[in-house]
Amino acid sequence: MQPITLSPLHQAIIKALLYADIFNHPLTANEIAEFSSHPQTNIQQVEAALPHLLAKGLIFACKNFYGLKAYPDIEKMVADRLIGNQRAEKILPLAFRISKFIGSFPFVRGVLLSGSLSKNRLAADGDIDYFIIAQPNRLWLTRTLLVGFKKLFLFNSHKYFCVNYFIDTNHLQIEEQNLFSATELITLLPTYGQLLYPKFWQANNWVKQYYPNSAPRPYTHLPIGKGNWLKNGMEWVLNKTIASRIDKWCMQKTIKHWVKNYSAQIEADDFKIAFKSTTYTSKHHPNQFQKKVLEKLNEKIANYEVVHQLSLNSTI
């Protein structure tokens, strides 16, 4: 078989679909343009490039979606995605209300939806994941207050109240700069903190290395995030008394708990990433999703290149 030569745009389309295929998530032409690694890609260029890939049997289409699996698999993927989209659209108003509630907690400055819901899809057993931006030197106190509320009043249920990633306003740049982090970052859906989101986006302009066509999500309709008299009053009292000491105590206790429960199951280097814990960052990802996704992507790229006798010139 003679090797197939593809243009940079064709390669970028396939790579976008390979990443989405990890999640059995077909993409529209608009989404392919957004997730393309080829600079200055628009939907017209993508639509012009797709027929060539379809004719070569390198990708497949169903309705207005594209993927790497042939019929009947792609048909099922599209049906599943549409159901997931409907489920997400139904629950989004609740997620916005909960975000506003989270924003009422002391020292919360910004709230964004993450995970599958931020990509407008939700599984039947899916959670609502929140990415929280806190005041500096109050991150661990903020986290403890939110987790404490979940345990006391929601019986530790993650379904509507999963808070697993925190940063502070002085450290808006995400330090793990890879394709997985870039994908999660550009799809974060801001729900609270209108003035903070554009600063967060600007601080993470490194995502353009992976997604040069990405753009901020709508945010001008969001609550500014100044807080009410109760929140401001609680912050004033805590700041004047024991907030700093409590924050340090919460950090120490949480890290000790994580080390005790997870360090034996995860290698040291992986533990540092999955349970990243600094004064300005808290990440709780015991399933090591980032590592698994990037490993799976490299595997998919290698298999695709062998099967189709082509090179995608990929660097993850």
N, C-alpha and C positions, 0 to 999 in steps of 0.2 A: 504494500500500500504506500502510495506517495504521500509524504508528510504534507499536512495542510498549513498554508501560510495565512495568518490572520493579521488584520490591521490592529493598531493599538486600541481603537474603539471596540472592535469585535472582541478582543481579549478582555477589555474592561467589562463588557456586558457579561461575558461568560463567568468572570471572577465574581461579579456581583450576584449572579444566579447560584454559583457554587456556595457562597456564604449563606445565602437564603435557604439553600437546599438542606443545610444542616438542620434547619427547623421545619422542613417540609412546607416552606412558605413561598409560593409563587409570587412574582412581582409584576406590577404594571409597567408600562413603558415609562411613565412619569417617575416611578420609584427607581427603575434602572438608571435613569438619568441622574437622579439624586445620589445613588450609591455607586455611580461610576467613578473609577479612579483616573479616568481620562479627563484632563482639564477642558473647561469650556464646553462641556457636553450639554446639549439641550434635547428636548423630547423629539424635535424634528429629526435630529441626527440619529437618535436611537431608533426611531420608527423607520428611517431609511436603511439602517444597518441590519435590522432584525430579519428581513426576508432572506438575506444571504445565509444567515446562520440556520434558519429554518430549512432552507433548501438543502443544506449540507447535512441535516440531521443532527446538528450539534446542540440544538435547543428544541423545545416543543411549546406549543401554544394551546390554550383553551380559553374561550371567551376573550376577555381582555387581559389575560394573565400569561406569563411566560415562566418556564421552568426547565429542568434538565431531565425530567422523567417522561417517558412516553405514555400514551394511552394504555390502559385505563387509569394509570397511577396519577397522572397530572389532573385528570378530571376529578378524582377524589380529593386531591390536594386543594384544588380550587373550591370545591364544595365545602371542605373543612374550613378553609380560610374565610369564606363568606359567612359561615355560621359564627366563627370566631370574631369577625368584624361586627356582626350584629350584637353579639354578647358584649363586646367592648363598648359600643355606642350606647347600649342600654345602661351600663354601669358607670360611664364617665361622669354624669352629673353627680352621682354619689361620691366618686373619687375627688371631684372638685370641692364638694362640701366638707369632706373629711380633711382635705388639704387646708381649707380655711380654719378648721378646728385645730389642726396641728399648728398652724400659724399663730394660734392664740396662746400657745405654750411659751413660757419665759425663754428668751434668748434665741428663739427660732426666727431667722431672717429670710429664709427662702425655702420653698417646697417645690419639688418637681416629681412627676410620675416617671418611673423607670420600668424596666422589664417589658413583658409582652404588651401590656396595656398602652405603653407609650408608643407602640407600633400599631395601635388600633386593632389589637387582637387579644382575645382572652380565652383560655381553655375552660372547660366546665369546672375544673378544680383549681383554676388559676387564682393567684393572689393579686392584690393591689400593692405594688411596691412603691416606696417613697424614697427619694433622694433629698436629704435635708442639709441646708446650709445654716450654720449656727454662728452666734457671736464668738469671737476669739476668747480662748481660755474658759469657755463655758460649754464646750462641745459635749464633754462626757456627762456633765450635769443635765444638759438638754436630752441626751440620749437616755439617761437613766429615768428621767421623768416620763418620757414617751413610752419606754419599755415597761415601766412600772404601771402606767395607765393600762397598757394592753394586758398585762398579767392580772391586774386587779379587777378590771371592768369588762374585759373581753375574753377572760379565761385563757389568755395567751394565744388566742386565735390569730393566725397570720392572714386570713382570707381578705380582710378589708383594711388591715393595719400592719403592713410589713415594712418596718423601718430598718434597713440593713446597711445604709451607706450615709456617712456624715462627713462634711468638710466644714471649715470655717471661712468667714468672709475675708480673712487675710491670706488665705491659701486656696484660691479659687481654681488654680491650675491642677488638673489631674496628673499625677506623676507617672502612672503606668501608661505610656504612650505607645499603643499598638492598635492593630485593626479592631480588636474586640472593644477596647475602651473607646475608640473613635466612633464605632457604630452605636454603642450605648449612649455616648455623649450627644451626638447630633440628633438622636431620637428622643432625648429627654423632653418631657412635656411640662413646661412651667405652669404652675397652678397658684403660686403665692409668692409675692415679692417682685413687683413690677420693675423697680429700679435696679434690682440686683442681677436679673437675668442677662441683660446685655453686657454687664461687666464680666459675668461668668463666661459668656460666649467669647468675648474678646480675650480673656485670659487663656482660653483653650483654642486659639487659632491654629495650633499645631495639627488639629484634625484635618486641615486643608491638605496636608501631606497624603492623607488617605482618601479624603472625600473633597476634592477641590470645588465641587459644585454644590456643596451643602450650604444651608442658610439657617439663621435663627428661626425658631418657631414663633408664632404670634404670641405677643406678651403684653401689649399695651392695654388690654382689657382687664388685667389682673389687679387684685388688691395690692396697694403699694406696700403694705406690711409695716405700718408704723405702730400697730398695736393699740389696744384699748387701755382705759385707765387701770383696769385690774392687772393686765399683763405688765404694763409699765410700772405700776406700784410694786408688784412682786419682784421685778428685776431690781428696782431701787433698793428695796429692803435686803435682798440677797447680796447685791453688790456691796452694800455697806456693812454686811456682817460676815457670812460664812461661805459665800459662793466659791471663792478660789479654793478653799480647803476641801469643800465637798467635791468640786470638780476633780481634784487630784485623787481623792479617795475613790470616787466612782471609776476613774480610769484604772487604778491599781486593782480594785476588786474585779472589774470586768475582765481585764487581761488575765488575772489569776484564774478566773473561772474558765476562760477559753483554753488556756494552757492545760488545765487539769482535764478538760473534757475532750479536747481535739488534738493536742500536740502529738500524742502517741499514734494517731491514725494518719497523720500527714507529715511529709518530709519537711525539715526545718525551713528550707527556702520557699517551699510552697505555702507553708503556714504563715510566713511573713507577708505574703501577698493576699491570701484568702482572709486573714485576720489582721489586716494592716491596722496598727494602733500607734498613733502619735498624739501629741497634744492637739493637733489640728485635723486629724483624720481618724475615722473609725469605720472599718469595713468588716462585715460579718457574712462571709460567703463560704460556709463549710463544705459545700458541694464542689468547690474549685471550678466553677462554671467557665471562667475565663480560660484556664489551662485546657480544659476538655474541648472547648470550641476551637481554639487555635490549633490544637493537635488534630482534631477532626478535619479542619479546613486543609491543613497541609496534606493529610491523607487523601482527601477528595481531589485536590489539585493533581497530585501525583498519579492517582488512578485515572483521572480524566485525560491527562496527557498521554498515558500509555494506551488507553482504549482508542483514542482518536488520532494518535500519532501527530501530536502538535506540542508546541511549547507556549506557555502562558507568561513566561518571564516574570514569575511571581516572587515577591519578597514580602513576607508577613511581618 
